[in-house]
């Protein structure tokens, strides 16, 4: 949960982004969820895929099971 500037509690959910995505919107959704730059998440994802290969499996799982961002 997050609290916005007005003091209202806002629930932070993980979604795949619709706007600004490159493949499935997973990295953008993770970046938005944690409040960090999308480029950092994308670089980490590429590094995990290159180093271990298991990053690709994790990415595919997120693409299949994390819902798209509501419109």
matplotlib code that plots the C-alpha trace (Angstrom):
import matplotlib.pyplot as plt

x = [0.0, 1.1, -0.1, -0.4, 0.1, -3.5, -3.1, -5.3, -4.2, -3.6, -3.1, -0.1, -0.6, 1.7, 0.4, 2.0, 2.0, 0.2, 1.9, 5.7, 6.2, 8.8, 7.7, 5.0, 5.2, 6.7, 9.8, 7.8, 5.2, 7.9, 9.6, 6.3, 5.5, 8.8, 9.0, 12.3, 13.5, 12.4, 15.9, 17.3, 14.8, 15.3, 19.1, 18.7, 16.4, 18.8, 21.7, 19.7, 18.8, 22.4, 24.0, 21.7, 19.0, 16.4, 15.5, 13.8, 11.6, 10.7, 9.9, 7.6, 5.9, 5.3, 4.0, 1.5, 0.3, 0.5, -2.6, -2.5, -2.8, -6.5, -7.4]
y = [0.0, 3.5, 6.8, 9.7, 13.4, 13.8, 11.1, 8.7, 5.0, 3.7, 0.0, -0.6, -3.6, -5.2, -4.9, -5.2, -1.7, -0.9, 2.3, 2.3, -1.4, -3.1, -6.8, -7.6, -4.7, -6.8, -4.7, -1.5, -2.9, -4.0, -0.6, 1.2, -1.1, -0.3, 3.3, 3.0, 3.7, 1.3, 1.2, -0.2, -3.1, -3.8, -4.0, -6.3, -8.5, -8.7, -9.5, -12.3, -13.8, -13.5, -14.9, -17.7, -18.1, -18.5, -14.8, -15.7, -18.3, -15.7, -13.1, -15.5, -16.5, -12.8, -12.2, -15.1, -14.5, -10.8, -9.0, -6.0, -2.6, -1.4, 1.3]
z = [0.0, -0.7, 0.7, -1.8, -1.2, 0.0, 2.7, 0.8, 0.9, -2.7, -3.3, -5.5, -7.8, -10.3, -13.9, -17.4, -18.9, -22.1, -23.1, -23.7, -23.7, -25.9, -25.8, -23.3, -20.8, -18.0, -17.3, -17.5, -15.0, -12.6, -12.8, -12.2, -9.3, -7.5, -8.7, -10.5, -14.0, -16.7, -18.2, -15.0, -14.9, -18.6, -18.2, -15.2, -17.2, -20.1, -17.7, -16.0, -19.4, -20.6, -17.4, -16.4, -19.1, -16.3, -16.7, -19.9, -18.1, -15.4, -18.1, -19.9, -16.7, -15.8, -19.3, -19.0, -15.4, -14.6, -15.9, -18.2, -16.8, -16.7, -19.2]

ax = plt.figure().add_subplot(projection="3d")
ax.plot(x, y, z, "-o")
ax.set_aspect("equal")
plt.show()
